[in-house]
Amino acid sequence: MDIKLGFELIYDCPQPTPMLLVLNIHYSRASDIIVPDLVVTRPSVPIAAYRDGFGNWCSRMTAPAGRTVITTNAVIRDNGAPDVFRPDASEHAIEDLPEEALVFLLASRYCETELLADTAWKLFGDLAPGWSRVQAVCDFVHNHIEFGYEHARPTKTAFQAYQERRGVCRDYAHLAVAFCRCLNIPARYCTGYLGDIGMPPPYGPMDFAGWFEAYLGGRWYTFDPRNNIPRIGRVLMARGRDATDVALVTSFGPNTLSGFRVWTDEVLDPASPA
């Protein structure tokens, strides 16, 4: 299938404000892109591209004083299959993990393994290692946290989400990531597009989504404790230790986000993808 996706972010800045953007489709999906997700601004300002330490495609710009619109509109080809399900995928001994996976065993800004280790081992330590244990983590988090945008705040950590039992998709992902790391399973935070393709109505407002990947059986697999079922049309934008590394916009100065729209829709007429 082809999927049309994009966003519109509107910022009001009282002064020129430097910004870092992580708003492009991940390089691993580059060959699937039909209409490129070029980020443009109104008014037009120079945008410089770079790759961060995790390989994500990023941009930097300076928003002028006043109102700035940041937007893109792209089309990507997707295989239409749900997230991969591999119940036989096994855990690895730490000494057998590839070096690039080791950083995803460590505590990070939003994933305080030192505060959750005892809880993780009490909840999941006696379970069979491998896919089923990661799924048990997802099941617990899915049932433990009540979803609601009114529960969102940018400073909330995995430990706080565990205590408060309320949050948004990033809080589900942070808590599951922290639990996996406590259990010596590498886990990395992901952000991207996830529409309602293949799901029955009613549909809620579109937003960017947060999920995670766990390293099992020699590769990374997608897990989504917020939805907790395999989904169709997931489009990765960035990966990192937690939401700090993949923040959509990091600004260096006061500003107001006065407009926010995201869209992810199946193209029903592939002959006219735009």
ZADRENVO-864813 format. One line per 4 residues: number of its first residue (from 1); for each residue x, y, z of N, C-alpha, C, O. Coordinates in steps of 0.05 Angstrom, whole numbers. Example, Ala and Ser with C-alpha at 12.3 -4.5 7.8 and 13.67 -1.06 7.14 Angstrom:
BEGIN
1 = 264:-114:156:246:-90:156:264:-66:156:285:-66:169; 257:-45:142:273:-21:143:258:1:157:268:23:161
***
This chain:
BEGIN
1 = 17:-24:0:0:0:0:18:25:0:41:24:8; 6:47:-9:19:73:-7:6:89:15:-19:88:19; 22:103:30:12:119:53:21:148:50:44:154:46; 1:166:51:7:194:50:9:204:79:-9:199:95
5 = 31:217:85:36:226:113:49:253:113:61:262:94; 47:266:136:59:292:139:50:306:165:37:293:182; 58:331:167:52:346:192:52:376:186:62:384:165; 41:391:204:43:420:204:46:429:232:28:425:249
9 = 68:442:238:74:453:265:76:483:262:89:493:244; 62:497:279:62:527:278:74:537:305:63:532:326; 96:553:302:109:564:326:108:594:325:111:607:304; 103:606:348:105:635:351:128:641:370:129:631:392
13 = 148:656:359:172:661:374:176:691:377:173:707:358; 181:700:402:185:729:406:212:740:396:215:764:394; 230:721:389:257:729:380:267:707:362:256:685:363; 288:712:346:299:690:330:307:666:348:321:670:368
17 = 299:642:341:302:619:359:314:595:344:300:584:326; 338:587:351:350:563:338:333:538:346:324:536:368; 331:520:327:316:495:331:330:472:319:342:474:297; 329:449:332:338:423:321:313:407:315:295:405:332
21 = 312:395:291:288:380:282:294:351:277:315:345:264; 278:333:287:279:305:280:252:297:269:235:285:282; 248:305:244:222:304:231:221:288:205:201:288:191; 243:275:198:244:261:173:240:231:177:246:220:199
25 = 230:217:157:228:188:157:256:176:160:275:187:149; 258:155:176:284:142:181:297:132:156:284:124:137; 324:133:156:339:125:132:334:97:123:337:90:100; 326:80:143:321:51:136:297:48:118:293:27:106
29 = 280:69:115:257:68:97:262:84:72:243:90:57; 286:93:67:292:111:44:283:99:18:272:114:1; 287:73:13:279:61:-12:249:59:-16:240:54:-38; 234:63:6:205:62:4:192:88:-2:168:90:-9
33 = 207:110:-1:196:137:-3:189:143:-33:207:141:-50; 165:150:-38:156:156:-65:156:187:-69:167:196:-89; 144:201:-51:146:230:-51:162:238:-27:153:233:-4; 186:251:-30:204:256:-7:191:274:14:175:292:7
37 = 198:269:38:188:285:61:205:310:66:218:312:87; 206:327:46:223:351:49:209:370:69:186:378:66; 224:378:89:214:397:109:216:425:98:238:434:90; 195:440:98:195:468:88:183:486:110:168:476:127
41 = 189:511:108:179:530:128:166:554:114:173:561:91; 148:566:128:136:592:119:138:611:142:126:606:163; 153:633:140:169:641:117:192:622:113:201:608:132; 203:623:89:225:605:83:251:613:97:259:636:97
45 = 263:594:111:289:599:124:308:576:117:299:554:110; 334:581:117:353:560:111:351:537:131:349:541:155; 352:512:121:352:488:138:376:471:130:380:465:107; 392:464:150:416:448:146:411:420:156:400:417:178
49 = 419:400:141:415:372:149:440:360:162:463:368:155; 436:341:180:459:327:191:449:300:202:424:296:204; 467:282:209:460:256:221:470:257:250:492:265:256; 452:248:268:460:248:296:475:222:303:481:206:285
53 = 482:219:328:498:196:337:484:169:334:497:149:336; 458:169:330:443:145:327:436:139:297:423:120:291; 446:157:280:441:154:251:416:167:241:409:164:218; 401:180:259:376:192:250:381:217:233:401:231:237
57 = 364:221:213:365:245:197:353:268:212:331:267:221; 369:289:215:361:313:231:365:338:215:379:338:194; 354:360:225:357:386:212:361:407:234:354:403:257; 372:430:225:374:452:244:367:478:229:373:481:205
61 = 354:496:243:345:521:231:342:542:253:343:535:276; 338:566:245:332:588:263:305:600:255:303:612:234; 285:596:272:259:608:267:260:638:272:271:646:293; 250:654:254:251:683:258:231:691:280:213:676:288
65 = 233:716:289:213:727:307:186:727:293:184:733:269; 165:720:307:138:719:295:129:690:291:138:672:306; 112:686:272:101:660:267:116:645:245:123:656:225; 122:619:251:136:601:232:120:576:229:113:563:249
69 = 115:568:205:101:542:199:122:523:189:137:529:170; 123:499:201:141:478:192:124:455:183:107:445:198; 128:445:158:110:426:147:123:407:127:145:413:117; 111:385:122:119:367:100:95:351:92:75:348:106
73 = 97:339:68:75:323:57:89:302:40:100:308:19; 88:276:48:103:255:34:85:231:28:63:229:38; 96:214:11:83:188:6:104:166:8:126:169:-3; 96:145:22:115:122:26:101:97:19:77:94:24
77 = 116:78:8:104:51:1:109:33:25:131:32:36; 89:18:33:90:0:55:81:-28:47:64:-30:29; 92:-49:59:85:-76:51:57:-83:61:46:-105:53; 45:-67:78:18:-72:87:15:-95:107:-7:-102:115
81 = 38:-105:116:38:-127:136:39:-115:164:50:-94:168; 27:-130:183:29:-120:211:57:-124:222:74:-137:210; 62:-112:246:87:-115:259:95:-145:261:78:-162:265; 121:-150:259:131:-178:259:125:-191:286:130:-178:307
85 = 116:-216:286:111:-231:310:129:-256:309:126:-273:292; 148:-258:328:168:-280:329:169:-291:357:188:-285:371; 150:-308:365:150:-318:392:173:-335:400:178:-341:423; 188:-345:380:211:-362:386:237:-346:389:258:-358:393
89 = 236:-319:386:260:-303:389:271:-304:417:255:-300:436; 296:-309:420:308:-314:446:324:-290:456:332:-272:441; 328:-289:483:346:-269:495:375:-277:491:381:-300:485; 392:-257:493:421:-261:491:435:-257:518:427:-239:533
93 = 455:-273:524:472:-266:546:486:-240:540:492:-234:517; 491:-224:560:503:-198:556:530:-200:541:536:-184:524; 546:-221:547:572:-224:534:569:-230:504:589:-228:490; 545:-239:496:541:-245:467:528:-223:451:524:-226:427
97 = 522:-201:464:508:-179:450:528:-163:433:551:-160:441; 520:-153:410:537:-136:394:542:-109:409:525:-101:425; 565:-97:405:573:-73:419:552:-51:416:547:-36:435; 541:-48:393:522:-26:388:496:-29:404:481:-10:407
101 = 491:-53:415:467:-57:431:472:-50:461:452:-47:476; 496:-48:469:502:-46:498:492:-20:510:483:-20:533; 493:2:495:483:28:505:454:27:512:444:42:529; 439:8:500:411:6:505:404:-13:528:381:-21:532
105 = 424:-19:544:421:-33:569:423:-13:592:416:-20:615; 431:11:587:438:30:608:415:49:615:397:53:599; 416:59:639:396:80:647:399:104:629:421:110:619; 377:119:625:378:143:609:359:164:622:347:158:643
109 = 358:187:610:343:210:622:315:202:632:307:209:654; 300:188:615:272:181:622:268:152:631:246:144:637; 289:137:631:287:108:638:306:101:661:329:93:656; 296:104:685:314:101:709:314:72:718:299:65:735
113 = 331:57:706:333:28:712:339:24:742:330:4:754; 355:41:753:363:38:781:339:39:800:340:28:822; 318:54:792:294:56:809:274:34:804:255:30:820; 277:20:781:256:1:773:267:-28:773:251:-46:767
117 = 292:-32:779:304:-59:776:290:-79:795:283:-101:786; 287:-72:820:274:-92:838:246:-99:829:238:-122:830; 231:-79:821:204:-83:811:204:-101:787:188:-119:784; 222:-96:768:223:-111:743:229:-141:749:215:-158:738
121 = 247:-146:767:254:-174:772:232:-188:788:228:-212:785; 218:-173:805:196:-185:820:173:-192:801:160:-213:804; 168:-175:782:146:-179:763:152:-199:742:134:-216:735; 176:-199:731:182:-214:707:206:-233:709:212:-248:690
125 = 219:-233:732:244:-249:734:240:-279:732:258:-293:724; 216:-288:740:211:-317:740:199:-327:714:193:-351:711; 195:-309:695:182:-316:669:203:-328:650:227:-322:653; 194:-343:631:213:-355:611:226:-332:596:212:-314:587
129 = 252:-333:592:265:-311:577:258:-311:548:250:-332:537; 261:-288:535:256:-286:506:231:-270:500:223:-253:516; 220:-275:477:197:-259:467:175:-257:487:163:-236:492; 168:-280:499:145:-281:518:149:-263:542:130:-252:552
133 = 174:-259:550:179:-242:573:176:-213:565:164:-197:580; 186:-205:541:182:-178:532:152:-172:528:142:-151:534; 138:-192:518:109:-188:514:95:-186:541:75:-171:544; 104:-200:561:93:-197:588:98:-169:599:80:-158:613
137 = 121:-158:593:126:-130:601:105:-111:587:94:-94:600; 101:-116:561:82:-99:546:54:-102:558:39:-83:561; 46:-127:564:19:-132:575:16:-117:601:-5:-104:606; 36:-118:618:35:-105:644:32:-75:640:15:-62:652
141 = 50:-63:624:49:-34:620:23:-25:608:12:-5:616; 14:-41:588:-12:-34:575:-35:-32:595:-52:-14:593; -35:-50:614:-57:-51:633:-52:-33:657:-71:-25:671; -27:-26:662:-20:-10:686:-25:19:682:-32:33:701
145 = -21:29:657:-23:58:652:-49:64:638:-58:51:620; -62:85:648:-87:95:635:-79:117:616:-65:136:623; -88:114:591:-80:133:570:-97:158:571:-122:157:576; -84:182:567:-99:207:566:-80:230:560:-60:232:574
149 = -87:246:540:-69:269:533:-67:288:556:-47:303:559; -88:289:573:-87:307:596:-66:298:617:-59:313:635; -56:274:614:-35:264:632:-7:269:622:12:261:636; -4:281:599:22:285:587:37:308:600:25:328:607
153 = 63:304:604:80:327:611:109:319:603:116:296:604; 124:339:594:150:333:582:171:323:601:191:312:593; 166:326:627:187:317:646:181:289:658:197:279:674; 159:277:651:151:251:663:170:229:656:176:225:632
157 = 179:214:675:198:192:671:184:165:673:160:164:680; 198:144:667:187:117:669:178:111:698:157:100:702; 195:118:717:188:113:745:163:128:753:146:118:768; 161:153:745:138:169:751:113:158:738:91:158:750
161 = 115:149:713:93:136:699:84:111:714:60:106:716; 103:96:724:96:72:739:81:79:765:62:66:772; 90:100:778:77:108:803:50:120:798:31:115:813; 48:138:778:23:152:773:2:136:758:-22:141:761
165 = 11:117:742:-7:99:727:-24:114:706:-46:105:700; -13:136:696:-27:151:675:-5:162:656:17:167:664; -13:166:631:6:177:612:-3:175:583:-26:169:578; 16:180:566:12:178:537:31:158:525:46:145:540
169 = 32:155:499:47:132:487:76:132:495:88:111:499; 88:156:497:117:157:504:121:146:532:142:134:538; 102:150:550:104:139:578:102:109:578:117:96:593; 84:98:562:83:69:559:110:58:549:121:39:560
173 = 121:71:528:146:61:517:169:64:537:185:46:539; 170:87:551:192:91:570:192:70:592:212:59:599; 168:64:602:166:44:624:174:16:614:188:2:628; 165:9:591:172:-17:580:201:-19:573:214:-39:579
177 = 213:2:563:242:3:557:257:-1:583:276:-16:584; 250:14:604:264:12:629:262:-16:641:282:-27:650; 239:-28:640:236:-55:650:253:-75:634:267:-92:646; 253:-73:608:270:-91:592:300:-88:598:314:-107:601
181 = 309:-63:601:337:-59:608:343:-70:635:365:-81:639; 325:-68:654:329:-80:680:333:-110:678:348:-122:694; 320:-122:659:321:-151:655:344:-159:636:346:-182:627; 362:-140:630:385:-145:612:377:-150:583:391:-165:569
185 = 355:-139:575:346:-140:547:349:-113:535:336:-94:543; 367:-109:515:370:-83:502:343:-73:491:329:-88:478; 337:-48:497:312:-36:487:318:-7:479:331:8:494; 307:1:457:311:29:447:284:41:440:265:28:430
189 = 282:67:446:257:82:442:255:90:412:275:96:399; 230:90:402:225:97:374:202:117:372:184:117:389; 204:134:352:182:152:346:176:152:316:194:146:300; 151:158:309:145:158:281:115:162:277:100:171:294
193 = 106:154:253:78:156:245:64:129:250:76:108:244; 40:130:260:24:106:263:-5:114:260:-17:124:279; -17:110:237:-44:117:232:-63:95:240:-56:76:254; -88:97:232:-109:78:239:-115:58:217:-136:46:217
197 = -96:54:199:-99:36:177:-104:7:188:-89:-3:204; -126:-5:178:-132:-32:187:-147:-34:213:-153:-55:223; -153:-11:226:-167:-10:252:-195:-1:248:-201:15:230; -214:-12:264:-242:-3:261:-246:25:274:-232:32:293
201 = -265:40:264:-271:66:276:-285:61:303:-293:39:309; -287:82:320:-280:110:315:-251:115:318:-237:100:332; -241:136:305:-213:143:305:-209:168:322:-224:187:320; -187:169:337:-180:192:353:-164:211:336:-158:206:313
205 = -157:235:347:-140:254:332:-113:242:326:-102:227:343; -102:247:303:-76:237:295:-54:252:310:-56:276:316; -33:237:317:-9:247:331:14:231:322:11:209:310; 38:240:328:61:222:326:59:201:347:46:205:368
209 = 72:178:343:70:156:362:97:148:373:118:153:361; 97:137:397:121:126:409:118:97:415:98:88:425; 139:81:409:139:53:414:168:45:421:185:63:426; 175:19:421:203:12:426:210:-13:411:193:-27:400
213 = 236:-18:410:247:-42:398:264:-57:418:279:-44:433; 262:-83:419:278:-100:437:296:-118:420:288:-127:398; 320:-123:430:339:-139:415:336:-168:424:343:-175:447; 326:-185:406:321:-213:412:329:-229:387:325:-220:365
217 = 340:-253:391:345:-271:369:362:-259:347:358:-265:323; 381:-241:354:399:-230:334:389:-206:319:403:-198:299; 367:-195:326:357:-171:311:338:-155:330:330:-165:351; 330:-132:320:312:-115:335:283:-120:326:278:-122:302
221 = 265:-122:345:236:-126:339:220:-103:352:226:-93:373; 198:-96:338:180:-75:347:161:-86:368:149:-107:364; 158:-70:389:137:-75:410:123:-49:416:136:-27:415; 97:-50:421:81:-26:424:63:-29:448:40:-38:445
225 = 72:-23:472:55:-28:496:31:-10:497:12:-17:511; 31:12:483:7:29:483:-17:15:469:-39:13:480; -12:5:445:-33:-9:430:-33:-39:436:-55:-51:438; -10:-50:439:-6:-78:447:-18:-99:429:-26:-121:437
229 = -21:-91:403:-28:-110:382:-11:-103:358:-4:-80:355; -5:-123:340:9:-116:316:-7:-96:299:-31:-99:295; 6:-76:289:-7:-55:273:4:-53:245:26:-62:240; -12:-42:227:-4:-39:199:3:-10:194:-9:9:205
233 = 23:-5:177:30:22:168:47:38:187:46:62:186; 62:25:204:80:39:223:104:50:206:117:35:192; 110:76:209:132:88:194:151:101:214:145:121:227; 175:89:217:195:99:236:207:125:227:212:129:203
237 = 211:143:246:225:168:241:253:168:255:272:176:242; 254:159:280:279:161:294:280:141:317:259:133:328; 305:133:324:309:115:347:330:128:366:347:144:357; 328:122:391:348:132:410:344:118:437:329:99:440
241 = 359:129:457:357:117:484:329:122:497:318:105:510; 319:146:492:292:153:502:283:178:486:296:185:466; 262:191:495:250:213:480:270:237:478:266:254:460; 289:239:496:309:261:494:323:260:467:327:280:454
245 = 330:236:458:346:233:434:330:237:408:341:242:387; 303:234:410:287:235:386:265:256:388:245:255:375; 270:277:405:251:299:407:246:311:379:265:317:364; 221:314:372:214:324:345:226:351:340:237:356:319
249 = 223:369:360:234:396:358:247:403:385:234:401:405; 272:411:384:286:421:407:292:450:402:307:457:383; 280:468:418:284:497:413:301:509:435:302:500:458; 316:530:427:334:544:445:325:573:449:338:591:440
253 = 302:575:462:290:601:467:261:599:471:249:578:465; 248:619:482:219:618:487:203:616:462:210:629:442; 181:601:462:164:599:439:137:587:447:135:576:469; 118:589:430:91:577:435:84:560:411:85:569:388
257 = 77:535:416:67:517:395:37:523:392:21:514:408; 30:538:371:3:548:368:-13:531:348:-37:536:345; 0:512:335:-15:495:316:0:469:313:24:468:312; -16:447:311:-4:420:310:-23:402:295:-45:397:304
261 = -14:391:272:-30:372:257:-11:350:246:11:355:238; -21:325:247:-7:302:235:-27:286:219:-50:283:227; -18:276:196:-36:259:181:-21:235:171:3:236:164; -35:212:170:-25:186:160:-48:171:148:-65:160:163
265 = -50:171:122:-74:159:109:-65:141:86:-47:148:71; -79:119:83:-74:102:60:-83:116:34:-105:128:34; -67:115:13:-74:126:-13:-91:106:-27:-82:84:-34; -117:113:-30:-135:93:-42:-133:92:-72:-142:73:-85
269 = -121:114:-84:-116:114:-113:-86:117:-118:-77:140:-120; -71:95:-118:-41:97:-121:-33:112:-146:-10:121:-147; -50:114:-166:-42:128:-190:-39:158:-185:-27:173:-201; -51:168:-163:-49:196:-157:-40:199:-127:-56:208:-110
273 = -14:192:-121:-5:191:-94:-5:218:-80:-7:220:-56; -2:240:-95:0:267:-83:-28:279:-78:-30:301:-68
***
